[in-house]
């Protein structure tokens, strides 16, 4: 079955940058709305950003102007460029794909990658 693998998380200082990557083991992004979620301790998982099949991008209000989502369907890869990081961005970030095709509806999740913003 399809697996999503995230990478690029780590420690950054406030105001710094990180780039998260998500690679799918199958060709699913062409037929998927793909996005990034995050979850901090004691809080619910929230949608950070998503990109639809038509290329429409949506961002959580607190990250608008700082984060950029992109994808390469041919390479089955999704990225999240995070700039001007804040302490509030600290969380585990998860890659998500909502695959839709005739007769098929399946959501996929990555294992998560830790992002810590601290001085």
LUMKESE-682639 format. One record per residue (C-alpha): residue number from 0; chain; x, y, z. Coordinates in Angstrom, 1 decimal, decimal comma. Example, Ala and Ser with C-alpha at 12.3 -4.5 7.8 and 13.67 -1.06 7.14 Angstrom:
BEGIN
+-----+--------+--------+--------+--------+
| num | cadena |      u |      v |      w |
+-----+--------+--------+--------+--------+
|   0 |      A |   12,3 |   -4,5 |    7,8 |
|   1 |      A |   13,7 |   -1,1 |    7,1 |
+-----+--------+--------+--------+--------+
END
This chain:
BEGIN
+-----+--------+--------+--------+--------+
| num | cadena |      u |      v |      w |
+-----+--------+--------+--------+--------+
|   0 |      A |    0,0 |    0,0 |    0,0 |
|   1 |      A |    1,0 |    3,6 |   -0,4 |
|   2 |      A |    3,2 |    5,1 |    2,3 |
|   3 |      A |    4,1 |    8,8 |    3,0 |
|   4 |      A |    7,5 |    9,6 |    4,4 |
|   5 |      A |    8,3 |   13,0 |    5,9 |
|   6 |      A |   11,7 |   14,5 |    6,4 |
|   7 |      A |   13,3 |   17,9 |    7,1 |
|   8 |      A |   12,1 |   18,5 |   10,6 |
|   9 |      A |   14,5 |   19,6 |   13,3 |
|  10 |      A |   15,5 |   22,5 |   15,6 |
|  11 |      A |   15,4 |   26,1 |   14,4 |
|  12 |      A |   15,7 |   29,4 |   16,1 |
|  13 |      A |   12,9 |   32,0 |   16,1 |
|  14 |      A |   13,0 |   33,8 |   12,7 |
|  15 |      A |   14,7 |   30,8 |   11,1 |
|  16 |      A |   13,6 |   28,5 |    8,3 |
|  17 |      A |   13,0 |   24,8 |    7,6 |
|  18 |      A |   11,8 |   22,9 |    4,6 |
|  19 |      A |    9,7 |   19,8 |    5,1 |
|  20 |      A |    9,5 |   17,1 |    2,4 |
|  21 |      A |    7,0 |   14,3 |    1,9 |
|  22 |      A |    7,6 |   11,5 |   -0,6 |
|  23 |      A |    4,8 |    9,0 |   -1,5 |
|  24 |      A |    5,6 |    5,5 |   -2,5 |
|  25 |      A |    2,9 |    5,6 |   -5,2 |
|  26 |      A |    1,7 |    8,0 |   -7,8 |
|  27 |      A |   -1,2 |    9,5 |   -5,8 |
|  28 |      A |   -0,6 |   13,3 |   -5,7 |
|  29 |      A |   -2,1 |   13,8 |   -9,2 |
|  30 |      A |   -5,4 |   12,6 |   -7,9 |
|  31 |      A |   -5,1 |   14,1 |   -4,4 |
|  32 |      A |   -5,6 |   17,2 |   -2,4 |
|  33 |      A |   -2,4 |   17,1 |   -0,4 |
|  34 |      A |   -1,5 |   19,0 |    2,7 |
|  35 |      A |    0,4 |   19,4 |    6,0 |
|  36 |      A |   -1,1 |   19,1 |    9,5 |
|  37 |      A |    0,5 |   19,7 |   12,8 |
|  38 |      A |   -0,1 |   18,7 |   16,4 |
|  39 |      A |    1,4 |   20,2 |   19,5 |
|  40 |      A |    1,2 |   18,4 |   22,9 |
|  41 |      A |   -2,2 |   18,7 |   24,5 |
|  42 |      A |   -3,7 |   20,3 |   21,4 |
|  43 |      A |   -5,8 |   18,9 |   18,5 |
|  44 |      A |   -4,3 |   18,3 |   15,1 |
|  45 |      A |   -4,8 |   21,3 |   12,8 |
|  46 |      A |   -4,5 |   21,9 |    9,1 |
|  47 |      A |   -1,5 |   24,1 |    8,3 |
|  48 |      A |   -1,8 |   24,2 |    4,5 |
|  49 |      A |   -3,2 |   22,3 |    1,6 |
|  50 |      A |   -3,0 |   22,3 |   -2,2 |
|  51 |      A |   -5,9 |   20,9 |   -4,3 |
|  52 |      A |   -5,7 |   19,1 |   -7,6 |
|  53 |      A |   -6,5 |   22,4 |   -9,4 |
|  54 |      A |   -3,5 |   24,1 |   -7,6 |
|  55 |      A |   -5,5 |   26,1 |   -5,1 |
|  56 |      A |   -3,6 |   26,8 |   -1,9 |
|  57 |      A |   -5,0 |   27,3 |    1,5 |
|  58 |      A |   -3,1 |   28,4 |    4,7 |
|  59 |      A |   -3,8 |   28,6 |    8,4 |
|  60 |      A |   -4,2 |   32,2 |    9,2 |
|  61 |      A |   -1,2 |   32,3 |   11,6 |
|  62 |      A |    1,2 |   31,0 |    8,9 |
|  63 |      A |    0,0 |   33,1 |    5,9 |
|  64 |      A |    2,9 |   35,0 |    4,4 |
|  65 |      A |    5,4 |   32,7 |    6,2 |
|  66 |      A |    4,8 |   29,2 |    4,9 |
|  67 |      A |    4,6 |   28,0 |    1,3 |
|  68 |      A |    3,2 |   24,7 |    0,1 |
|  69 |      A |    4,3 |   23,1 |   -3,2 |
|  70 |      A |    4,3 |   19,7 |   -5,0 |
|  71 |      A |    5,7 |   17,8 |   -7,9 |
|  72 |      A |    3,2 |   15,2 |   -9,0 |
|  73 |      A |    5,7 |   13,5 |  -11,3 |
|  74 |      A |    8,1 |   12,9 |   -8,4 |
|  75 |      A |    5,3 |   12,2 |   -5,9 |
|  76 |      A |    6,7 |   14,8 |   -3,6 |
|  77 |      A |    5,2 |   17,5 |   -1,4 |
|  78 |      A |    7,0 |   20,3 |    0,4 |
|  79 |      A |    6,3 |   22,9 |    3,0 |
|  80 |      A |    8,7 |   25,8 |    3,2 |
|  81 |      A |    8,6 |   27,5 |    6,6 |
|  82 |      A |   10,1 |   30,9 |    7,1 |
|  83 |      A |   10,2 |   33,4 |   10,0 |
|  84 |      A |    9,5 |   30,5 |   12,4 |
|  85 |      A |    7,9 |   31,3 |   15,7 |
|  86 |      A |    7,8 |   29,3 |   19,0 |
|  87 |      A |    4,1 |   28,6 |   18,4 |
|  88 |      A |    5,1 |   26,6 |   15,2 |
|  89 |      A |    6,6 |   23,9 |   17,4 |
|  90 |      A |    4,7 |   20,7 |   16,8 |
|  91 |      A |    4,8 |   17,3 |   15,0 |
|  92 |      A |    4,1 |   17,9 |   11,3 |
|  93 |      A |    2,2 |   15,3 |    9,3 |
|  94 |      A |    1,9 |   14,9 |    5,5 |
|  95 |      A |   -1,6 |   14,1 |    4,3 |
|  96 |      A |   -3,1 |   13,1 |    1,0 |
|  97 |      A |   -6,8 |   12,7 |    0,2 |
|  98 |      A |   -6,8 |   10,4 |   -2,8 |
|  99 |      A |   -9,9 |   10,4 |   -5,0 |
| 100 |      A |  -10,5 |    8,3 |   -8,1 |
| 101 |      A |  -13,4 |    6,4 |   -9,6 |
| 102 |      A |  -14,4 |    3,8 |   -7,1 |
| 103 |      A |  -11,6 |    4,8 |   -4,7 |
| 104 |      A |  -11,5 |    7,2 |   -1,7 |
| 105 |      A |   -8,5 |    6,9 |    0,6 |
| 106 |      A |   -6,7 |    9,2 |    3,0 |
| 107 |      A |   -3,0 |    8,6 |    3,7 |
| 108 |      A |   -0,9 |    9,9 |    6,5 |
| 109 |      A |    2,9 |   10,1 |    7,1 |
| 110 |      A |    4,5 |    9,2 |   10,4 |
| 111 |      A |    5,2 |   12,8 |   11,4 |
| 112 |      A |    8,4 |   14,9 |   11,7 |
| 113 |      A |    9,2 |   17,0 |   14,8 |
| 114 |      A |    9,7 |   20,8 |   14,4 |
| 115 |      A |   11,0 |   22,6 |   17,4 |
| 116 |      A |   11,5 |   26,4 |   17,4 |
| 117 |      A |   13,6 |   27,6 |   20,3 |
| 118 |      A |   16,3 |   30,0 |   21,1 |
+-----+--------+--------+--------+--------+
END
